């Protein structure tokens, strides 16, 4: 899902999700042609927020 969609579902601002992405705390990649950041997740958003991104 797009980083903006992830941020909404996680209940955080896009800026916070972007910081997590830059810090490597999200399993994600960026599409070279468009710059879109895609978050890959099999876990529920709440679990990711609790277990990884806050640390």
Secondary structure, DSSP 4 states (H G I P E B T S, - for coil): -BHHHHHHHHTS-HHHHHHHHHTT-S-EEE-TTT--EEE--SS-HHHHIIIIIT-
